[in-house]
Amino acid sequence: MLTDAELDQLGAAAGDEFGTLLLQYMIRHHEGGIRMAQTLTDAGGAQESEAFQISQAITSDQSVEVSRMKSMLAD
């Protein structure tokens, strides 16, 4: 979640600045999802087959997206 100040900053940004901020915030958002999925797995909350599969899919998919967005920032 973005703070009100971060939302204001994003709303005021344009062009490359907007793209950079959006990528930075989305990376943070995805990394939070990865931590949540890993916490579920580590705590044993994903012992059910479906929960485990979802947790693994989130971790995998979001990790790929984070790598892709970091690459976009580096360009």
N, C-alpha and C positions, 0 to 999 in steps of 0.2 A: 504494500500500500504506500502511496505517496502522501507526504505531508501536504498541508495546505500551501506552504511556501514552495514546495517542489512542484505542485500543480500550477501555481502562479508562474513560476519560472518557466515551466514547459509551455504554458499558455502564451507567454510573452516572447518566446523564442520563435525564430523563423529560419528557414533555409538549413544550412549545415549545422547550426547550433541546435535547432530543433531535432534534427536527425541524431546528432550525437547524444543529446540528453535522453531522447526516447530509447536509444539502444542501451545506454547506461542504466536507465531505470528498468528496462525489460530484463537485462542481465541480472540485476539484483532480484527482481521478481521471480525469475526462473530458478535462481540459486536458492531462494527461499523454498520453492516447491520441492527442489531436490532434497534439501535438509529435512523438510517435513516427511517426505516419502522414506528417507533413510531412517529417520527417527522411528517411524512406524515399524519398519522392518527390524531395527535394532532392539526395540522394546518388546518384540514378540507379538505385536498387534497385527502382523501380517501373516499369521499362521494359517489362516484360511486361504485356500488356493486362489480364489478370486482376488482377495486383498493383496496377496503376495504378487500376483501377476500385475495388478494395477500399480503397485508400488514400484516394481521393477520397470514397467513401461514408462512411468513418470520419470524415474531416474534416468533411464536411457534417453528418452525423447528430449527431455529438458537439457540434458548434458550436451547433446548434439546441437540444440538451438543456442546454448550459451557459447559453444565453440564457434558457431557460425557468426553470431553477433559480435564476438570479440574480434574475429577476423575482419568483419565489416568495419569496426572501429579502427583497426590497424591500417586500413587502406587509405 
